[in-house]
Amino acid sequence: MGKIKVAVIGVGFLGERHAKIYSELPDVELVGVVDVDHERAASIAEMYHCTAFSDIAPLIGVIDAASVVVPTFSHYHVAKTLLDAGVDLLLEKPMTATLAEADDLIALAEAKGKILQVGHVERFNAGVRKLKEHIALARFIECHRMGPFVERGTDVDVILDLMIHDIDIILSLTPSPIVEVRAVGVPVLSTQVDIANARLTFSDGCVANVTASRISSERLRKIRIFQQDTYLSLDYRGQELTISRRETGVTAVTVKKIEIEKGEPLREEIFSFIQAVGTRCFPGVSGKEGRAALAVALEIAELIKG
């Protein structure tokens, strides 16, 4: 098999990073970048030695795979067009604006035999992968994902912008179904909800408390997990994991910082996608997993709206 021919659809801040990484992978040919802002597309294309397009039509029949990094409201239309044309997709989160759209894309990918991977990048965080090795039975999970306000991303609320990352991680750690959701949130600097808190209760008794804010002075990305005799704390940004454990037969607690070989999560995500395209293996985060996180996020948003 020759090089996998790839395009990036939407080259804003995140799309440019996709293009850069594809341009550096040895088994990939970055054929082109697409953006409604042709000047932006041309600038990125020149930077990463590919062709700029204002529309995806010229790439149909040319590319094998694509990253879709357009605003959320355009995800469904762009992804559907590409899947219909037989293109494997890495679709940024949230995968769609509605569950009906997500279901349609999942069904279409299955019918066409195409890869549909959803861009929940924290799954590829080396700290998260190491954390999973130490989870036995989580009883309480606490997440904080906070940062200062930026205009980018405000086409959706903070639940779909930030909180959905932690929702996806929590669902990957707790196999039991959710039995209750409580939520509160308010808009502050935009017309969308900018700060929100949700409490998720699972059928096995586990409870997750999740806070997301895009109006905070500090940037914080942390998850803490409590299970019998053990407390685990992960700093997503620093990829640093600390485990506090009560050893059998003693009352003292030992605190250990776990060695982690740090990496670049987005690069790992894209590499995983290319592997799935090349080998036809199951993607790192499937469409069904992306839909599950979206379903919880939308439920939280509806509860806040009242």
Number of C-alpha atoms within 10 A of each C-alpha: 5 8 13 17 18 26 28 27 28 24 25 18 10 13 21 22 15 24 26 18 17 25 19 13 15 9 16 17 20 27 24 26 32 27 23 14 13 15 13 18 26 19 15 24 23 11 13 19 15 19 17 21 22 18 13 17 12 11 21 14 11 13 21 22 26 27 27 29 26 21 18 21 15 13 21 21 12 16 26 19 14 24 24 16 16 20 27 28 27 27 26 22 26 27 29 25 19 16 15 12 17 23 15 13 23 22 14 18 23 14 11 14 14 20 26 31 30 27 28 26 21 19 21 21 22 21 25 20 14 18 22 12 8 11 16 12 15 21 16 17 23 18 25 21 21 22 17 12 16 10 8 10 15 19 15 19 22 28 29 26 21 25 26 24 23 26 24 23 19 21 17 15 17 21 12 14 11 17 11 11 16 14 20 17 23 18 14 12 15 14 12 16 23 24 23 23 20 24 17 21 19 18 13 15 13 18 20 24 18 22 23 27 26 25 19 15 11 10 14 18 18 19 23 19 21 18 16 11 11 19 20 22 20 22 17 18 13 13 21 21 23 17 19 16 17 15 12 8 6 7 8 10 14 11 14 12 12 14 12 14 10 12 13 12 17 20 20 18 25 22 16 19 29 25 16 19 22 15 9 14 12 15 19 23 22 18 24 17 17 25 24 16 25 26 17 20 22 17 14 25 21 11 14 17 12 8
